[in-house]
C-alpha cells in the first residue's frame, strides 16, 4: 500500500527539501511514523513528546480533515495526506 504525504514548505528543509514522500501504513499515524523514520529531524516538529500531533498542525486525507481521530484515521492505497499549519489572527 502506498500513501503520499505532501510536506509543507516550512518542513521541507528538515526532509532534505523533499516536497512529497510515499510511505506505507494503514492509518495516518502509521504513515506519519514512516515519514519521520525516513526523515528523523521532522519528528520533534510534527509529534509532541507524548506521541500526538502538535496542536499547530491540521492533517487532511484527500482534502478531508482527520479531526478528531487524527492518528487513527484509516488510509488506503493511493490516498494523499496533507500537513497544514493554519495561520490565525487578524
Secondary structure, DSSP 8 states (H G I E B T S, - for coil): --EEEE--HHHHGGGTT-SEEEE--SBHHHHHHHHHHHSGGGHHHHB-TTSSB-TT-EEEETTEE-TTSTTT-B--TT-EEEEE------
